């Protein structure tokens, strides 16, 4: 049995097979490493755009400040430049998302589902919903 293994290992074809197998596997893992690095960079850019908003939402929830909870224009519907920066971050990040349908649904919920409704009596509930939508959106940008 040992002689049989030695004959296989010492055969010149074995060296060629292991060389090409190593070449293919190395290339495969290198490509995945590069994709992971690119994903993490774009995810960091995407998450960075929402840090200020998440801080404001958490402050509003912790303090139960009715002025901040009821007025979503303070931190959800920013000025034109903030909305454009969110859209830009989305465009940069989209090519790296594996579940694009789920990501787009989370984006829609975040941009449309968190709007303040004048009929709702508890503005704190809207703040919690907005936080949940933003958390769902940012789950797509967790580092790998």
C-alpha positions as CSV (number, residue, x, y, z in Angstrom):
1,X,0.0,0.0,0.0
2,X,2.8,2.4,0.9
3,X,4.6,1.5,-2.3
4,X,1.5,2.3,-4.3
5,X,1.2,5.7,-2.7
6,X,4.9,6.4,-3.3
7,X,4.5,5.5,-6.9
8,X,1.6,8.0,-7.3
9,X,3.3,10.8,-5.4
10,X,6.6,10.5,-7.3
11,X,4.9,10.2,-10.7
12,X,5.6,13.4,-12.8
13,X,1.9,13.7,-13.7
14,X,1.0,14.1,-10.0
15,X,3.2,17.2,-9.7
16,X,1.4,18.7,-12.8
17,X,-2.0,17.9,-11.4
18,X,-1.3,19.3,-8.0
19,X,0.3,22.4,-9.6
20,X,-2.8,23.2,-11.7
21,X,-5.2,22.3,-8.8
22,X,-3.3,24.8,-6.6
23,X,-3.4,27.4,-9.4
24,X,-7.2,27.1,-9.8
25,X,-7.9,27.1,-6.1
26,X,-5.6,30.0,-5.4
27,X,-7.2,32.0,-8.2
28,X,-10.7,31.1,-6.9
29,X,-9.9,32.2,-3.3
30,X,-8.1,35.3,-4.5
31,X,-11.2,36.5,-6.5
32,X,-13.5,35.9,-3.5
33,X,-11.1,37.8,-1.2
34,X,-11.1,40.7,-3.6
35,X,-14.9,40.7,-3.9
36,X,-15.2,40.7,-0.1
37,X,-12.8,43.6,0.2
38,X,-14.7,45.6,-2.4
39,X,-18.0,44.8,-0.7
40,X,-16.8,45.9,2.7
41,X,-15.5,49.2,1.2
42,X,-18.8,50.0,-0.5
43,X,-20.7,48.8,2.6
44,X,-18.7,51.2,4.8
45,X,-19.5,54.1,2.5
46,X,-23.2,53.1,2.5
47,X,-23.4,52.7,6.3
48,X,-21.5,56.0,6.9
49,X,-24.3,57.9,5.1
50,X,-26.8,56.9,7.8
51,X,-24.8,57.3,11.0
52,X,-26.1,60.8,11.8
53,X,-29.7,59.7,11.2
54,X,-29.4,56.6,13.3
55,X,-27.9,58.7,16.2
56,X,-30.9,61.1,16.0
57,X,-33.4,58.3,15.9
58,X,-31.8,56.6,18.9
59,X,-31.7,59.9,20.8
60,X,-35.4,60.5,20.1
61,X,-36.3,57.0,21.3
62,X,-34.2,57.2,24.4
63,X,-35.3,60.7,25.5
64,X,-38.9,60.3,24.2
65,X,-38.6,63.9,23.1
66,X,-41.9,64.6,21.4
67,X,-40.4,67.5,19.4
68,X,-37.9,65.1,17.8
69,X,-40.3,62.1,17.5
70,X,-43.1,64.0,15.9
71,X,-41.0,65.9,13.4
72,X,-39.4,63.4,11.0
73,X,-38.3,66.2,8.8
74,X,-35.5,66.8,11.4
75,X,-33.7,63.5,10.6
76,X,-35.7,61.4,8.1
77,X,-36.5,63.8,5.3
78,X,-33.3,65.9,5.2
79,X,-32.6,68.6,2.8
80,X,-31.9,67.9,-0.9
81,X,-28.2,67.3,-0.3
82,X,-28.8,64.6,2.3
83,X,-31.3,62.8,0.1
84,X,-28.9,63.0,-2.8
85,X,-26.0,61.6,-0.7
86,X,-28.3,58.7,0.4
87,X,-29.2,58.0,-3.2
88,X,-25.5,58.2,-4.3
89,X,-24.5,55.7,-1.5
90,X,-27.3,53.4,-2.7
91,X,-26.1,53.5,-6.3
92,X,-22.5,52.8,-5.3
93,X,-23.5,49.9,-3.0
94,X,-26.2,48.2,-5.2
95,X,-23.8,46.2,-7.5
96,X,-22.4,44.4,-4.5
97,X,-25.7,43.3,-3.0
98,X,-26.5,39.7,-3.5
99,X,-30.2,40.0,-2.7
100,X,-31.1,43.0,-4.8
101,X,-34.9,42.4,-4.5
102,X,-34.8,42.3,-0.7
103,X,-32.5,45.4,-0.6
104,X,-34.8,47.4,-2.9
105,X,-37.8,46.4,-0.7
106,X,-35.9,47.5,2.4
107,X,-35.0,50.8,0.7
108,X,-38.6,51.4,-0.3
109,X,-39.8,50.7,3.3
110,X,-37.1,53.0,4.6
111,X,-37.9,55.9,2.2
112,X,-41.7,55.5,2.2
113,X,-42.8,53.4,5.2
114,X,-41.3,55.7,7.8
115,X,-43.2,58.8,6.9
116,X,-45.0,60.6,9.7
117,X,-48.8,60.1,9.6
118,X,-50.9,62.9,11.0
119,X,-53.5,60.4,12.1
120,X,-51.1,58.5,14.3
121,X,-51.5,59.5,18.0
122,X,-48.2,58.2,19.2
123,X,-45.2,59.7,17.3
124,X,-42.9,57.4,19.3
125,X,-44.3,54.5,17.3
126,X,-43.3,56.2,14.1
127,X,-39.8,56.7,15.4
128,X,-39.6,53.0,16.3
129,X,-40.9,52.0,12.8
130,X,-38.4,54.2,11.1
131,X,-35.6,52.7,13.3
132,X,-36.7,49.2,12.3
133,X,-36.7,50.1,8.6
134,X,-33.3,51.6,8.8
135,X,-31.9,48.6,10.7
136,X,-33.4,46.3,8.0
137,X,-31.7,48.4,5.3
138,X,-28.3,48.5,7.1
139,X,-28.3,44.7,7.6
140,X,-27.5,44.4,3.9
141,X,-24.3,46.4,4.5
142,X,-22.9,44.4,7.4
143,X,-19.2,43.6,6.8
144,X,-18.3,40.2,5.6
